[in-house]
């Protein structure tokens, strides 16, 4: 009996030692109650204390006292050792950031908005790693959820509902814990035609904004200016461009829809894609939009999107420029945000995306604004979605590498990155490891590391030796992707395309890099065909081999690990290798046939890769982090132009099937009906 009692007391003592108590001043209790709500450590408690630092030595277990007594913005300092720590901060965001870093040092990781990695036991912290004051490198750091796409952000932030509101709050909590201070999304046009939809939307949005303000986070809304450039179901301010008086009336009416009963801190004004108004109309209407916004919501900020599109060149005010740079002529209160697309950055080859051979104009504009001390923002992407990355599907840590390249180059050329001022990521979904891009982006915006792989090593340190191997594989994958997809310009073949994109090629409309289509190879002469075989068929084969080498470094984990975070990366590595090998096989079949040889070996290899990939996709679906994964992969009506969840094509492997049927039609002369894989 004595032995049993001793054992039970010992176990109770261990559990008490693992208890985590946050000591919070009265004015911050509500905020930290929200902060701790999503944490899943079994024995975490919140305790109100008038003097938190004075109470840190009382009681058992780990204790963290939060004190706001610093004179700085969003900053914090950490001190302590063993099981007693103090977070000193300048404001409520700094306090939350400081607690977040301590929790990460205890073993937490705030990976996915709906799924936190919680440790089984808290780790003690090396006190030598504490003490330095930390403050944000860039003033505004946030995520823009592109809710024109049926992503998680669309369902949670645009569609009203109690569960969606809970998930939207989780996203805001995740932004804070990853050192962000801003969240925004895009307005759709269903609130224009339906008063009942608008009323439900306003109630849902106001609840999101109330929570965001509690946590210290600002909210923004993307709105489009011209209906003429509205290719999706975006909320636009001007369906038609009439007289100045007619525009002013229309703008006031539309602005009321996104200001009455809601309270956005920022409107992000965009101008559509591929089509544009005259320079004079652009500037006049843009300024009227700013005036309407300022009148409807005094104190609101307005930013604009300087999109890409090298085919939209014009001359204005003696300058040759892309259409979107006309935003520089708007009222000085309107802040331009420089956009880049996909995993391309401002400093390297964009591979022909949107007809660009380089992003020199965008880079020079950003750097010139920084050097002049004028407000500016950077607005890159972490996923493009449509037929390019997570919908194919592929796993692309190259995004993190490129986003670091942007910051590192700006730091090298201007001394630091603070001149960017607004660093907001254009996000299109989180499954298949794409949460990794957004988390890393927020972290880098707060504190730019010396090497982006430092972030990967930090994130995976919770997994010991296995984590070190995973981090190395992620970094190696990004390097391989950089070589083949950027330097060797094979991105078009690692990605895919749908029927609408192929239709656009004939009209000169181009977004992601354009591949050579299978039937176009029929017009190649022998020399051209040989060059294509070497550069594309051989290049994609070499890419698959290089990705296979990366996989070999984690081969033991593929057969042994059941950790959900590791499995996600491993599935990504497998699908990457399969995707590169598949592209080589289907294109190889067409080339082989056009050379007068039998393409069946290549086609059978493609079939085998397709079947293997179906299992990978099924495994990944079972490992989705979203609590309602079906909404991401099934047909469903919504306010976007896409009547399905954003990963439906990935779940079906529609692009892969489409490519195989197209290849068979050319290589074997078959007449297979080819799915469009678009709307």
C-alpha positions, -999 to +999 in steps of 0.1 A: +000+000+000+028+024+009+045+017-024+013+024-044+006+056-024+042+068-031+038+061-068+004+079-070+018+109-052+048+109-075+026+109-105+005+138-091+037+157-084+048+152-120+015+164-133+017+195-110+052+202-123+038+202-158+010+227-150+014+260-168+000+291-151-002+325-169-002+354-144-021+382-160-030+418-149-067+424-146-070+446-177-056+418-199-075+388-185-102+389-213-075+390-240-055+361-226-086+341-220-091+343-257-054+336-263-054+304-242-087+290-255-072+271-284-042+257-264-046+220-257-021+215-229-041+197-202-031+218-172-029+254-184-045+280-162-050+317-162-047+336-130-055+373-124-028+391-104-024+428-096+014+422-095+021+393-119+059+395-115+057+394-078+036+363-079+058+343-103+077+325-075+045+312-058+030+278-065+041+248-085+047+241-121+057+265-149+047+301-143+047+330-168+040+366-155+029+392-181+038+428-174+032+458-197+058+483-186+080+489-217+080+521-238+079+506-273+054+493-299+046+456-302+079+448-284+087+424-256+116+411-234+118+376-218+136+367-186+136+338-162+149+303-158+138+269-146+100+272-143+096+309-136+095+335-164+085+371-170+072+387-202+077+424-203+059+442-231+051+476-245+015+469-254-010+440-257+004+427-289+039+427-275+026+408-245+010+381-267+041+378-289+063+374-258+041+346-244+040+330-278+078+328-280+080+313-245+054+287-254+074+279-285+104+274-263+083+252-241+076+230-272+044+245-288+042+253-325+015+274-340+014+257-374-021+255-388-048+280-379-071+251-368-044+228-354-017+237-329+012+213-321+011+209-283+039+192-264+034+162-242+057+177-217+070+213-213+107+219-219+128+241-197+143+271-214+180+280-217+181+314-199+211+325-221+187+326-251+165+352-233+169+388-224+171+407-257+144+431-265+125+421-296+104+445-318+089+441-353+111+447-383+081+458-403+052+478-390+022+460-406+025+422-410-004+402-420-023+377-443-047+385-471-070+356-477-081+355-513-117+348-507-125+350-544-113+314-542-133+288-523-105+284-497-107+279-459-106+317-456-137+321-478-158+297-458-148+311-425-147+348-431-173+353-458-201+327-451-220+334-419-223+307-393-213+299-357-187+273-367-173+295-393-170+324-368-151+301-344-127+291-371-123+328-382-113+336-346-088+307-347-072+323-378-069+356-360-054+339-329-029+321-352-019+354-369-012+369-334+008+339-322+029+340-353+037+377-346+012+393-371-011+423-366-033+424-396-059+402-414-078+409-445-100+392-471-118+400-504-154+411-507-177+393-531-207+407-550-235+387-534-239+414-508-249+438-535-280+421-548-293+405-517-302+426-486-306+395-465-272+382-475-257+416-467-274+417-433-261+383-423-227+391-437-225+424-417-234+406-385-208+379-391-181+404-401-188+427-371-183+397-348-150+389-365-139+425-361-148+427-325-126+397-318-098+411-339-098+444-320-098+425-287-066+408-298-050+440-312-054+430-349-066+453-377-089+442-404-089+450-441-112+443-470-102+439-507-125+457-531-123+462-568-128+495-586-139+487-621-165+462-631-148+461-665-119+442-650-140+420-628-134+384-641-146+368-609-175+376-586-157+404-568-174+433-551-167+462-574-174+499-568-182+509-604-202+486-627-201+513-653-180+544-657-202+575-662-199+611-654-181+623-622-214+629-605-227+595-615-195+578-602-197+597-569-233+585-564-224+549-573-193+549-551-212+563-521-239+536-525-214+508-528-191+521-499-222+521-476-225+484-482-190+477-468-191+503-440-226+504-424-225+482-393-189+471-399-156+488-392-127+480-415-094+496-408-082+494-444-096+490-479-073+473-504-083+486-538-076+465-569-081+471-606-088+436-620-066+416-644-059+416-682-082+446-690-081+483-680-096+517-683-078+548-697-050+563-676-071+594-670-101+574-660-080+552-637-067+582-618-099+601-616-120+571-605-093+560-581-093+593-563-131+594-562-130+560-546-106+572-520-129+602-513-159+580-509-141+556-485-128+585-464-163+600-462-180+567-454-154+556-428-134+585-414-099+574-405-098+544-428-067+536-448-066+528-485-040+508-503-038+497-539-025+466-557+003+471-583-004+439-601+018+423-628+011+421-665+039+430-689+015+430-718-003+460-703+023+486-711+013+522-717+028+557-718+016+584-694+032+615-681+063+608-702+068+574-685+066+539-699+049+518-674+026+488-667-011+499-664-012+492-626+016+517-619-009+545-625-017+539-588+013+561-581-007+591-594-035+587-569-039+608-538-008+606-516-029+591-488-034+560-509-005+536-503+007+514-532+014+477-525+037+459-550+024+425-560+042+395-572+027+361-582+032+325-575+066+316-560+084+342-580+102+370-562+113+405-573+149+397-579+150+365-600+136+352-633+097+351-633+097+325-660+073+344-683+045+346-658+020+373-670+043+378-699+072+390-677+108+383-684+117+401-652+100+421-624+125+450-627+098+477-627+082+463-596+115+459-578+127+494-587+094+509-576+095+493-542+132+502-536+127+538-548+098+543-524+118+529-495+148+551-503+126+581-506+110+573-472+075+571-488+049+547-476+048+514-496+039+478-492+049+444-505+021+420-514+035+386-526+018+353-528+021+320-509+000+300-533-016+307-566-040+278-565-056+275-599-038+247-618-005+258-604+004+244-569-018+231-541-046+222-565-023+201-588-012+190-560+024+198-553+043+207-522+064+239-527+087+251-499+102+272-527+077+298-517+094+303-483+128+305-500+115+332-524+098+352-498+131+352-478+150+362-509+128+393-512+134+404-476+171+395-477+177+415-509+158+445-496+178+443-464+210+442-483+201+471-506+185+495-481+201+485-448+170+470-432+134+460-441+115+486-421+109+508-451+085+482-465+060+492-438+033+470-451+042+433-456+010+413-463+009+379-478-017+369-505-028+335-493-048+308-512-052+278-488-033+259-461-035+222-467-007+201-483+018+220-461+009+255-474+003+267-439+041+266-437+045+294-462+022+317-442+036+309-408+072+315-421+061+348-438+046+362-406+077+352-386+101+367-411+081+399-412+087+403-374+123+392-374+142+385-406+165+355-400+200+352-414+190+321-433+154+310-441+163+274-432+168+286-396+130+289-395+126+253-407+151+240-381+133+260-354+099+247-364+110+210-364+132+211-334+103+198-314+107+164-333+144+158-323+165+139-348+134+131-370+127+168-371+162+177-381+159+153-410+126+168-420+139+203-419+169+194-440+146+177-466+124+208-468+154+230-474+169+206-500+135+204-517+133+242-520+168+243-535+160+216-560+128+234-570+147+267-573+172+251-597+147+233-620+116+255-617+131+289-617+166+286-631+158+260-658+122+274-663+104+241-660+076+255-638+050+252-665+054+214-666+055+209-628+022+229-627-007+222-650-034+240-670-072+238-675-093+243-706-099+280-699-062+287-696-056+269-729-083+290-745-066+321-732-033+312-749-049+318-782-062+352-771-028+362-757-040+359-721-014+344-699-010+341-661+013+313-650+041+302-673+029+287-706+039+251-715+042+237-750+010+217-755+010+181-767-006+188-801+018+217-807+047+192-807+033+178-839+045+209-857+081+205-844+108+195-868+133+168-858+158+193-843+132+211-823+118+178-810+152+166-799+158+199-781+124+196-763+131+160-754+164+170-738+152+202-721+117+193-709+114+155-709+149+150-697+147+180-674+116+167-657+131+133-653+162+149-637+140+168-614+122+136-603+156+120-597+168+150-576+136+150-556+141+112-551+175+120-536+158+143-511+133+115-502+162+091-496+173+113-467+140+106-449+134+070-461+134+056-426+106+080-416+085+070-446+083+035-432+082+043-395+067+077-386+031+081-378+034+117-366+008+138-385+031+167-392+059+146-405+035+125-426+023+157-443+058+166-454+065+130-465+033+130-486+044+162-502+078+148-510+062+117-526+037+137-547+065+160-558+087+132-572+056+115-588+046+148-604+080+154-620+082+118-632+047+119-645+053+151-666+084+134-680+064+103-689+034+119-706+055+143-726+080+115-733+051+094-747+042+121-772+078+127-783+085+090-786+054+086-808+064+116-830+098+100-834+081+070-849+085+047-819+061+029-795+050+052-766+034+025-745+063+022-720+060+059-711+022+057-710+022+027-687+047+044-664+024+074-663-005+052-654+014+036-625+025+070-612-011+082-614-024+052-594+004+056-568-005+093-565-042+084-558-031+067-526-010+096-516-040+120-521-062+097-501-037+096-473-034+134-473-072+138-472-072+117-440-045+140-426-062+173-434-060+198-405-093+215-413-121+202-390-144+199-420-122+186-448-152+177-470-159+213-477-125+216-493-129+188-518-166+185-527-190+203-550-208+230-531-225+262-541-210+294-528-205+331-537-174+326-558-175+315-594-162+281-584-190+257-572-166+235-552-140+235-525-106+247-537-089+212-534-114+193-554-091+190-585-063+178-563-086+152-547-097+140-581-062+144-597-082+160-625-052+178-641-032+145-642-060+126-658-065+155-683-029+155-693-028+117-698-058+117-720-045+146-741-012+128-744-029+096-755-049+114-781-017+127-797+006+097-791-019+070-800-044+089-822-073+082-798-103+105-794-107+106-756-130+132-742-108+154-721-121+170-688-118+208-686-109+208-649-120+244-646-155+256-637 
